[in-house]
Amino acid sequence: MTTNDGRPMPATTTRDRAVFLKRWLRRPLSMGSVTPSSQALGRAMARAALAGLPADHVVIELGAGTGSITRALLAAGLPDRLLVPVELDTELHAHLKHAFPSLRLLNGDAARLPELLAAHSVAPVGAVVSGLPLLAMPAPVVEAIVTGAVAVLPPGGALVQFTYGPTSPVPPELLRRLQLDATRGRRVWSNLPPAVVWRFTRRA
């Protein structure tokens, strides 16, 4: 697999899986799954994030983990300079720096996204892609993450989130309050476990 400019795309490695499993064993609820996202799920996330993305707008990736969705976004044609992964876990952040030395990687809390991006002068944002396990998080944390993501998006901007559950990972009341339109994608059966990609668009 290559990037849009022909450079070889780093593949998911045994080291990636080992690092992911190690973190899962320590903090299973924070990881959501015992394995990294599949290539098929990554492609589905990338399609949803890049659809209608304004030129020269940044894509923020929350909970980048070992970089499976990061790779898919780059393979789909997103330039390095327009992808900013955010990872709270310091060990995973160090792993990402080794795997993606050309990216601007932020070590910080997704629940404080507007402040984090402002501190690093990241703008303008066109889409936010989340690999965070929202269904396993406390409601106040989910509200802070989603509210912060919407705050940095322009009208028409999208928050893209996958979930293993049968319903929207963003509660209906929060969707109404933040004026988000929700679109459910197809279930990606080849992922373990099978996942659904949701696209939440900020109304104009």
N, C-alpha and C positions, 0 to 999 in steps of 0.2 A: 504494500500500500504506500502511496506517495501523497505529498501535499499538493496544493494547487500550483506550486511553482516547481514541481518535479523532485523535490527533496524526499528521501526515504522517510516514511513515517515510522517512528519507533513502535514496535508491536508490544502487546501485553506479554510480559515475560513471567518466567517462573518466580523471579524475585518480586514482581508486582503481586502475584498471588500469595506469596509467602508473607509479605508485609501486610497485605489486606487481612489475611487469616489471623496473623498475630494481633492486629488491632481489634479484630472482631472478638477474639477470645478474651481480650481484656475488657472491651466495652461493647458487647453485642448490640445493645439498644441504640447506641450512637452510630453504628454501621448499617443496620437495617437488613443486611444480607451476609451470608458467609462467603460469597464470591463477588468479584467485581462485575459491573454491568457488562452484558454481552455486546459484541459488535453490532448486532441487529438493533438492540435497544439504543446504543449510541447513535446509530444512523437515524433512527426515528426521532431522537431528541434533537439532533443537528438539523434535520429537515424542519421541525417545528420552530426552532429558534431562528433559523436564517431566512425563513419565509417573510418577505417584506421588510427585511432589515435595512434601515437607511444606510447609505454609503458613509463610511468612516465613523460609524457608531460602534461602540464597544459592546462585546458580549461578556457578561459576568457569569462565571460558573461557581456556584456555591457547593461546598462539600466535594471538592475535586477528587478526593481519595487517592487512588494510585494512577488516575489519569485515563481511564477507559473512555469516558465521554469527552475529555479533552482531545484525545486522539481523533475521535469521530468528528468533532467540530473543525479541526485543522484539515482533516482529510476531505471534508465537504467544501473546502475552499476559503475558510475564514483565515485571514492573514494573522501571523503571530502577534503583530502589534495591536490587533483588535480583540484579542482574547486575554481576559484577566481572571484566572482561577483564584478562588478564595478557599483556604483550608485552615481550620482552627487547630487541628492536631499537629503538634510540632514535628513528630516523626514522619507523618504523611507529607507535611510541607517540605521537609528535607528530601524525601524521596522524589517529590515532584520537581524540585530544583535540579536534582541529578538527571531526571528523565527528560526535562524540558528546559534546558538552560537558556533558550532564547525568549522565553515567556516572562512577562511581568507577573510574578506570583505574590499574592498577599497572604500573610499569616494573621488571621483575625476572625472575629465573631460575626457570623452572618446575621445575627439578631441586631447588630449595630452597623448595618451596611452603609447607610448614608454617611455616617461619621468616618467610617473606614475609607470609603472612596474619596471623600473630601480631603482627608489627611494625605492621601497619595495622589491627589489631583487627577483622578480618573473620571473622564467625561469626554463626550456625551455618551450615555448608555442607551443602547437600542433594544437589548433583550437580556433577561436573566434566566439562566439555566440552573436548575437545582437538582442535585442528587441526594439531598438530605432526606432522612426517613421521617417525614412530617407526622405520619400516623403514630409513631412511637414517641413523639415529643409532647411535653406538657402544652396545654392550650395557650397559655401566655407566651411561650417561646414561639409557637407556630404563628401567633398573631404578630409578634415582633418581627419575625423573619419575612412574612408575607407583606406586612405594612411597609417595612423598610425597602423591600424589592420594588414595590409599586411606587414608592416615593422617588426612586431614582429613574423610573421609566417615563418616557414622553407619552402623550396621548397616542394610542395605537400600539404602544410597546407591549411586549409579551413576556410573561413569566411562564417558563416551561418546567413542568414537574412530572416525574414518573411516580407511580404508586403500585403496590402489589394488591391493594384493596379493591373492592367492587365499586366504590363511590369516589367522588371528588376528594382529594387530599386537603382541599381548602374548604372549611365549613361554609354552608350556604349563607349564614348570617354575615360572615366576613366578606364573602363575595359581594353581597348587597351593599354593605357599608363602604367598601372600597371601589364600588362601581366597576366590577370586573365581569367580562363575558367569558364563560367557560366552554371549551371545546374538547370533547373526549376523542382520543385517537383509538386505533385498533390495539387489541392486546398483542403483545410480542411474546408468542408462545415459546420461542427458542431461548428466551432469557430464563435464568434460574434464580428465584421463582419467576413465572410469567408476570409481565408488568404492562401497565397501560400508561401512555403518555398523555398528559393533559396540557392544554395551552390556555392560559388566562390572559386576556387582552384588556388593557386599560382603555376605558371608553374616552372618546374625545370630549 
